[in-house]
Structures are given as structure tokens and as C-alpha cells.
Amino acid sequence: MADPNQSAEDRTEAATQRHLEQARTAGNVPISREAATLASMAAATAALYYAAPMILGALGRTATLFLAGSHEPALAGPIGLQLGLEAWFRVVFPVLGAALLAGAAAVLVQTNFLLHLGAIQPRFSRVNPVAGLRRVFGTDGLAELVKSLAKLTLLLATMWIAARRDLFALLAQPLEDPHRLPIALGRAMLDIMLAGVGVQTVVAAADLGWVRFRYARQMRMSQQDVREENRETEGNPQIKARIRRISLLRARRRMMAAVPTATVVVTNPTHYAVALSYDRGRSVAPRVVAKGVDSLALKIREIAMANAVPVVANPPLARALWQIDLDKDIPVEHYKAVAEIIAYVWRLRRPAG
């Protein structure tokens, strides 16, 4: 992880994928609160639109009851309070429920459905008054204040423009049929919320871009951080080189151990040596079991001679066979030449007479 005490000038490298994954595991992901607010507002507006018949019916019945029975003392007591709460619940529950669900879904989508319990754990730093004052009067706090004021001003101006045409209808409602009051209220609320959704869409788009940009800057790493991460990921170069040497020595020992069991060794005769193994009952084609050049080729010839493995000089074939990987069958184009050599070796091993 990058050192938080490093200055921004030191962190000049883009964050690596491993660094981003570590930050995500710790619960550090970019989240735009304005995008969540947009989702809540849009869901509340949709719920208000589609639930309008139920809402307007509840409001109309309640308004009619209160207006028709305004002279009844019972409506000023618990019964009236109960009727008002029931009407309020029918109006608010669909809108509030849709807003809460949409806001939570927007946050989950932004975090790619990350659920981090550390975010809800209590932290004493959050209630520290000194830290709170630093957050409020710091650079980020002032930026948030300016952004909130600008957003509020834009929202109020847009909502006023949208609701201005409904204002006169609302002012004339006391002289109209009481049953039309819920319709007028619903139309005004819908116009205001649609205007708010339009403004919030612009604000959320800008805030989402800003949040992603600021997160990328915060996640930047210094060159030293990148080198340390590469060292942790790929290992120490000296250790890796030692492991490669050990693997190479082990592979060479296994290769040399296969030379005594080879069928024939084809040589250059001095620079190349390739040991082939072939068993008619088990193998489809001869296989390369050992190969080498110069000193390693000399070592292969010495082991072959010490174990009575035939050594046959064929420079073009030796150079061609050396290109084949270890423990691989020879290709078809070399079948004829190798078959002649193996047949010659078998004739040499056949008892006389």
C-alpha cells in the first residue's frame, strides 16, 4: 500500500491493479453520493407517478372528511390524528420505500456489490471534535460547502420555475371543488420532482466524474511503491535467479541420468550431441531424452561411451534434432534418417551368426 505520509509530488505513478484490489478489500472504493441521491429522487418520482391514483384517492377521502366534518370536535382529537397518520402513511410509504431501495442499489452498483462491515464499525476519530473541525474547515470541507450551495441554488431556481405555473392553481383551490385539491397538489409535486431529477442528473454526472478523478489521484503510487510491490509479487531477483539455477541443475541431472538408457546418441561430432530413446513396444516415435552443445555435448558422449550407448556422427541431423525440446518425439520429417541410424545400431547389437 502507498504511504499516506508521502506528498502528492512523490506519487506520480498510476495505481496498479494489485494496489486497487487491496484498497477495495479495505473498503476504499469511489462512491458518488450525488449518484445515489439521483437514484433516490428518480425512484421517488416514479413511485409518485405510478402510485398517484392510490395517493390521490387517500388524500381526497381524508380531505373531504376533514372539510365536511370541520365542525366535529372528534376530528380535533385522537380520531383526527389517527386519520391523518393513516393518510400520511399511504402517501409517504411508497415514495420513501422506493427512494431508500434505489439509493442502496445505486451505492451497491458503484462498489460492484461490495459489502464491507468495517464501514459500519464505530470509530472514535469520527467523533473527535478536532478531526471534525479539520474536515469542515479543510480544503475538502470548503469544496463540499461550495458544491452544496451551488447545487441548492440551482435546485431551488429550477423547482421555482417548474412550480410557478402551478402556483396560481393552488392559490385558487379554496374557491374550487375540494375534490380537486389532491390533483392540484399531486401535479405540483410531480413537476417539482421532475425538475429536481433533471438538475440532479447533471450534478450526479459531474460529481461521478470528479469522484473517480479524485480517487485515481489518491490511489497514485510512488516509484518506490511500485518497485516494492513488484518485489513482493515477483519475489527477490537474487532468490529467483538462485531458484532458476537450482531448477536448471536438477533438470540437467535428470537429463544426464537418462543418457545411459538411450538407444543412440547423434553427434556433430564435437559441438552437438542428442540422445534418443526408442522402444518399439511402447513408443510411437523416437524421443529426445538429452541434448547439449560444446562441454555439455562432450559430457553426454562420455556418459554414453561409458554405458555402451552407440554414438553416431551425423552433423546435419544432430543440429536439426537439437532444436527439438526435451522429452518430445521427433517430427515426421526426421523419421527416415533416425530410422536408418537406429536400424544400424540394432544390427550392431545383433549377435554374430
N, C-alpha and C positions, 0 to 999 in steps of 0.2 A: 504494500500500500504506500501511496505517496505520503511524505512527511507533511502534516498540515502546517508546520512552522516554516516551511520553505516559502520564499517570496514568489510572486507571480512571474517575475522575470526568470527565475530558475526553472519553472515548469513550462517548458517550451514544446514538449513532445505530446502528441495526441495519445489519449489513454488506450492501452492495449485491451484486447478482448478479455484477458485474464483479470486485469485490473477492474474492468467494468463488472465482470461476474462477481468478484469479491465485494464490490460496493453493493451490488444487488443482494447478495447474501446477507449483508449487514443492514439491509433495508433502505439503502440510499439510492433512490430512483427519482427521476424527474416527474413531478406531478404539477399540473396546472390547475389551480383552484378555480380559475375562471372557466375552464372547460367543464368542470363538474357543476359549476353554477349554471352554465348554459344548458347542460343536460337536465338539471332540475327544473329550470324555467320552461324549457320546451315540453317536458313531460307534464308539468302542471298546466300549461296552456292546452295541451291535447286533452288532458283529463277534464278540464273545464269545458272544452268544446263538446266532447262526446257525452259527458255526464250532465250537460246543460238541461235536458228535459227533467231529469230527476231533481237537480238542484233548484231549477226554477219552480217546479211543482211544490217542493218543500217550502221554499221561500214564499210562494204565493199563498199557500194554505196558512202558513204561520202569520203572514202579514194581514191576510183577510181576517183571521181570528182575532188578532190584536186590535185591528182597526174597528171591527164590528163590535167587539166587546170591551172597548176602551173604558166604558163606564162601570165595568165589573170590577169590584175590589179584589176578587180572587186572582185576576191576572197580574196584579202587582205583588203577589206573594209567591210562595213556593211553586204553585202550579204554573204561573207565568215563567218563572226561572227554568223549570223543567222543560217547558215547551220551547223556550229559547235555546237551551242547550242542545236539545234534540235536533232542532233546525240547524244550529251551528255545526253539529257533528256530521250531519248529512252533506253539508256544503264543503266542509274542510277536509273530511277524511279522504275522499277520492283524490283531491288535489294534492294534499300533503303526502299521502302514501305514494302516489306516482312520483312526486318530486324526490322523496327520500330514496326510493328504489333506483331511479335514474341517476341520481348523484353518486350512489355507491357503485353502480355499474360503470359509470364514467371513470371513477378512480381505479377500479379493477382493470379496465381496458388499458388505461395509461401505464399501469405497472405490470401488464401482461399477467394478470391474475396472481400477483404476488401477495401472500398473506404473511406478514412479519409481526410476530407477537411483541417484539421489542418496541414497536411504536406505541403500544398502549401501556407499557410498563412505567411506573412513576419515576420521575427524575427530579431530584432536588434542584438541579440547575434551572428548571423551568419556573420554579417559584422564588428563585433568587432575585431580590429587587435590583441588585447591581447589574446582573446579567440582563434583566428585563429592560432597565434604562438604556443599556448599551444597544439592545435590539431596537428599541423605539427611536432613539436619537442617533443611531448609527447610519451609515450610508444606505444599507438595505431598508432600514425603517423609514427614512425620509423618502426613498424611492417608492416604497409601498404607499406612503401617505399621499404623495403627488399623484400616483396612479389611481388611488381610490377616489380622490377629489375630482380628478378629471372624468373618471367613469361615472361618478354620481351626477356631476353636472350634465354630462351627455345623456344619461338616462332620464333625468328629470325634464330636460328640454324636449327630448323625443316623446316621452309619455304625455307631456302637456300638449304638444302638437297633435298627438293621436287622440287625446281625450277631449280636445277643445270642442269638436263638433257634437259630442255627446253631452256637453255641459248644459246647454240650453234645454235639451230634452229632460235632463234630470231636474233642473230648476222648475220646469213646468209640471212635474209629476204630481205635486199636491193638488192641482186642479184637474188632473186626469183620473181615469179609472184606476183604482188601487191594484187591480189585477195586472196592469201593465208595468208596475214598478219593478218587479223582478226581471222582466225582459229588458228594460232600460238599464238596470244595474248590470245584468249579465253582458249586454253588448258593450257597455263602457269598460267593464273589467277585461273582456276579451281583447278589445282594441288596445288597452294599455299593456296587457301582457304580450301581445304580438309585437308591439313597438319595442318593449323591453327585450324580447327574444332577438329581434333584429340587431339592436345595439350590442347585446351580449355576444352575438355571433362574431362581430368584428373584434370586440375586446378579447374574446377567448382565442381567436386565431392569432392575434398579436401576442397575447400572453403565452400561448403554447410555444410559439417560435422563440420568445425570449427565455422561457424556462429551459428549453432544450439547449439554447446557446450558452446560457449561464452554467448549466450542468456540465457541458462539454469543457468549458473553461476551468471549472472547479476540479474536474477529473484529470486535467493535464498532469503529465509526469515530467520530471527532470531526466536528463540523460543518465544520471547515476541510478535513478529508479529503474529505468529501462534495462540498464546493464545488470542490476541486481536481480530483476525479475527473470531475465534470460538465464542468469546463472542458476537461479532456483529451478527454473523449468527444465533447462537442458543439462544442468549439472556442471561441476567444475571442469574446465577444459583439460587440466592435467589428469584428473581422475578418468575422464572419458578417454584420453589418449592411452592411459595405462590399461584400461579395460579393453580397448581395441588391440593393444599389443598382446595381452593375455589371450584374447579370443583368437588372434592370428596364430600364436604359438600352439594353442590347443588344436586348431584346425590343421596346422602343419604336422603335428604329431599323429593325428588320425590319418592324414593322407599318407605319411610315411609308413604307418602300420599296415596300410592296405597294399603297399608295393610287393611284399613277399607273396601275396596271394594272387597277384596279377597274372594274366595269361601271357602278355608280351609287353615290352617297353619299346616304343618307337622313338628314335633319336634323330638329331640334326646332322651330324652325330655329337657335336660338342656343346652347342648353345641351347638346344631344346631337348626335353625328354617328357614323353607322355606315356603313362602306364594304362593299359587297357585290360579289362576283365570281361570274360565271356564264358558262359555256361550254357551249352545247347539245351539242356533240360529246363532251365529256369529263365534265361534271358532271351528277349526278342532280338536284341542287337548288342554289340559290344558297348561297354560303358567306360567313361573316363574316371579312373579312381585316383590318379595322381598326375600332377604336371608341374613343370618348373623350368626356369631358364638359368643359364650360367651355373653358379655354385649350387643352386637347388637341383638343377638338372644333373650335375655331377653326383650329388648325394643320392638321387633316385637310381642312377646307373650302378653306383657302388652297392646299394642295398639289393638291387635286382641280381647283380652278379653273385653276391654273397649267398643268395637264396635260390640260385639256379633258375632264375627267370630269364628267358631269352631276351636279348637286346638286339633289335633290328634297326639298321640305319636307313632312313628314308626321309631326307630333308624336307621335300615339299609336303609330304603327308604329316610329318611332325609339326611343321609350322601351322598347317591347317587344323590339326587336332588340338593344338594348344589354345585355339580360340574358343573351344567348347568349354562350358562350365563344368566344374567338378560334379560327379555323381549324375551326369546326364548321358543319355545314349547318344551315339554318334549319328549324324544326319544321314539320310539315304544316299547322298552323293558320294559318301566315303565308304559305302558298303563293299564295293568291289575290291578297292585297294586293301582295305583292312582284312577282308575275307581271304585274299591271297596270302597275306602275311600270317594270319592265324593258321591257315592250311599248311603253310610251310613249317610253322612251329610244331604243329601236330605231327607232321611227317618226321621231324627231327626226334620227337619223343617216342615214335613208334619203334618197338624192339626190332632188331635186325633179323631178317629171315622170316 
